[in-house]
Amino acid sequence: MPSPVVELENVRKAFTMPGGDTVPVLDIDRFALAETAQIALTGQSGSGKSTLLHVISGILRPDTGRVRVAGHDITRLGEAAADRLRADTLGLVFQQFNLLPGFTALENVLVAMSFGTGRPDRRRAEGLLASVGLAHRLHHKPAELSIGQQQRVAVARALANRPRVVLADEPTASIDTAHQDQVIDLLIGTCAEHDVALLVVTHSPEVAARFPQRLRLEDFNRAAVHHG
């Protein structure tokens, strides 16, 4: 059995409220994401789905526990090393696409490559944009693209550094239902083609139904059961 590409052990995360009370958000004994797995993660609003993605990616540190990504415990790395690991092994797709408005679609993918340890590869960037149906929009800036096209750039950018895992947080939330299937097809198909594991957080039963594996956060996060 190959070792999981993401593994959480005894992870706890609580937030302090303005009044001083602490609210537990994550209380997870174990969570693992296998190589090339494709999982939809559902859960009630406020149950900690986005917090989980932020902890996996090292954007947030857990209060206790270990978070291994591609064999490295991201909780033990300094900020620069954690940034490098994130850039090299994780592709992130968020609701807000966070595209750089002054840069073209191609430049947005090339900028993402510059954060990794490899060198920016223009041919790969062009190939990724072509694979998401944007070969004819390489030199358009985000404002010149539709919402759906911007999301496609975000997917291409997430794959820029040959990640082991793509984490997507409500990737269809900003897109009309007619285009939801396209984006999910794109994520599932592109990640399968590149042998990348995929973890998608969604509140949409229709989106979750498209995935071979579905998990409810409440099933392995004790904090969600009490506060979801």
C-alpha positions in Angstrom: 0.0 0.0 0.0 1.4 3.4 -0.9 1.6 5.8 2.0 -1.0 8.6 2.0 -0.1 11.8 0.4 -1.9 13.8 3.2 -2.1 12.5 6.8 -3.5 14.2 9.9 -3.0 12.8 13.4 -4.5 14.1 16.6 -5.1 17.5 15.0 -6.9 20.1 17.2 -7.7 23.7 16.2 -9.7 26.2 18.2 -10.4 29.9 17.6 -10.7 32.5 20.2 -13.8 34.6 20.0 -13.9 38.4 20.6 -15.4 37.7 24.1 -12.5 35.5 25.0 -14.3 32.1 24.6 -12.5 29.4 22.6 -14.5 27.5 20.1 -13.1 24.1 18.9 -13.2 23.8 15.1 -11.1 20.7 14.4 -10.8 17.7 16.6 -9.5 14.9 14.3 -7.8 11.7 15.5 -6.9 10.7 11.9 -7.6 11.7 8.4 -5.7 10.4 5.3 -5.8 11.2 1.6 -4.5 8.4 -0.6 -2.4 9.0 -3.7 -4.7 9.9 -6.7 -7.9 9.7 -4.4 -10.8 11.9 -5.5 -12.9 12.9 -2.5 -15.8 15.3 -2.0 -15.9 16.6 1.6 -19.3 17.9 2.8 -20.5 19.2 6.1 -22.7 21.9 7.6 -21.8 25.5 7.3 -19.3 26.4 10.0 -18.3 22.8 10.6 -14.6 23.5 9.8 -14.3 22.4 6.1 -12.3 25.5 5.0 -10.2 25.4 8.2 -9.3 21.8 7.4 -8.0 22.8 4.0 -6.1 25.7 5.5 -4.5 23.4 8.1 -3.5 20.8 5.4 -2.0 23.5 3.3 0.0 25.1 6.2 -1.8 28.4 5.9 -3.1 27.8 9.4 -1.1 25.9 12.1 -3.1 23.4 14.3 -2.9 23.9 18.0 -1.7 20.3 18.4 -1.1 17.3 16.1 0.8 16.4 13.0 0.0 17.3 9.4 2.1 15.3 6.9 2.1 16.4 3.3 4.0 14.1 0.9 5.9 12.7 3.9 6.8 16.1 5.4 5.3 17.3 8.7 4.3 20.8 7.6 3.7 21.8 11.3 7.5 21.5 12.0 8.7 23.6 9.1 9.6 27.2 9.2 7.6 29.7 7.2 9.9 29.7 4.1 10.1 25.9 4.0 6.3 25.5 4.5 5.8 28.0 1.6 8.1 25.9 -0.6 6.4 22.7 0.3 3.0 24.2 -0.4 4.2 25.6 -3.8 5.7 22.3 -4.9 3.2 19.7 -3.6 -0.2 21.4 -3.3 -2.4 23.1 -5.9 -5.0 25.4 -4.3 -8.4 26.4 -5.9 -10.5 28.8 -3.8 -13.9 30.4 -4.3 -12.2 33.7 -5.0 -9.8 32.8 -7.8 -7.1 35.2 -6.5 -5.9 35.8 -10.0 -3.5 38.8 -10.4 -5.6 41.3 -12.3 -2.6 43.0 -14.1 -1.4 39.7 -15.6 -2.6 37.6 -18.5 -3.9 34.0 -18.0 -0.5 32.7 -19.1 1.4 35.1 -16.8 -0.8 34.0 -13.9 0.3 30.4 -14.4 3.9 31.4 -14.9 3.9 33.4 -11.7 2.6 30.4 -9.8 5.6 28.4 -11.2 8.0 31.0 -9.9 7.0 30.1 -6.3 8.1 26.5 -6.7 11.6 25.1 -6.7 11.5 24.4 -10.5 11.9 27.0 -13.2 8.9 28.6 -14.9 8.1 26.5 -18.0 6.2 28.4 -20.6 5.4 25.4 -22.7 3.9 23.6 -19.7 1.9 26.7 -18.8 0.5 27.0 -22.3 -0.3 23.2 -22.4 -2.2 23.4 -19.1 -4.3 26.4 -20.3 -4.9 24.5 -23.5 -6.0 21.4 -21.5 -8.6 23.5 -19.7 -9.9 24.9 -23.0 -8.2 28.3 -22.9 -5.6 28.0 -25.7 -7.2 31.0 -27.4 -7.3 33.2 -24.2 -3.6 33.0 -23.1 -3.0 36.7 -23.4 -6.3 37.9 -21.8 -6.4 39.4 -18.4 -8.9 38.2 -15.8 -11.3 41.2 -16.4 -11.5 40.1 -20.1 -12.5 36.5 -19.1 -15.9 35.2 -17.9 -16.2 33.8 -14.4 -16.0 30.3 -15.7 -12.9 31.1 -17.7 -11.3 32.7 -14.6 -12.0 29.5 -12.7 -10.3 27.5 -15.5 -7.2 29.6 -15.2 -7.3 28.9 -11.5 -7.4 25.2 -12.2 -4.5 25.4 -14.6 -2.5 27.5 -12.1 -3.2 24.9 -9.4 -1.5 22.2 -11.5 1.4 24.5 -12.5 4.1 22.9 -10.3 3.0 19.2 -10.8 1.5 19.0 -7.3 0.7 15.7 -5.6 -2.7 17.1 -4.3 -5.2 19.7 -5.4 -7.3 21.2 -2.6 -10.5 23.0 -3.8 -12.7 25.0 -1.5 -16.2 25.4 -2.9 -14.8 25.7 -6.5 -18.3 26.1 -8.0 -19.7 28.6 -5.5 -19.1 31.6 -7.8 -20.3 29.8 -11.0 -23.9 29.5 -12.3 -25.3 25.9 -12.1 -25.0 25.5 -15.9 -21.2 25.7 -15.6 -20.8 23.8 -12.3 -20.5 20.4 -14.1 -17.9 21.8 -16.5 -15.7 22.9 -13.6 -16.1 19.6 -11.7 -15.5 17.6 -14.9 -12.4 19.7 -15.4 -11.0 19.1 -11.9 -11.8 15.4 -11.9 -10.5 14.8 -15.4 -7.4 17.0 -15.2 -6.3 15.6 -11.8 -6.9 12.0 -13.0 -4.8 12.7 -16.1 -2.0 14.1 -14.1 -2.2 11.5 -11.3 -3.0 14.1 -8.7 -5.1 13.5 -5.6 -8.2 15.8 -5.3 -10.0 16.9 -2.2 -13.0 19.2 -2.9 -15.0 20.9 -0.2 -18.6 21.6 -1.3 -22.0 22.3 0.2 -23.7 21.1 -3.0 -25.1 17.6 -3.0 -25.1 17.7 -6.8 -21.3 18.4 -6.8 -20.6 15.8 -4.2 -22.6 13.2 -6.1 -20.0 13.4 -9.0 -17.2 12.0 -6.8 -16.3 8.3 -6.3 -15.7 8.9 -2.6 -17.7 11.2 -0.4 -17.0 12.1 3.3 -18.9 14.1 5.8 -16.7 16.2 8.0 -18.9 15.3 11.0 -17.9 11.6 10.5 -14.3 12.2 11.6 -14.2 15.7 13.2 -15.6 15.5 16.7 -15.7 19.4 16.9 -18.1 19.5 14.0 -20.5 17.2 15.7 -20.8 19.5 18.7 -20.7 22.8 16.8 -21.9 22.0 13.3 
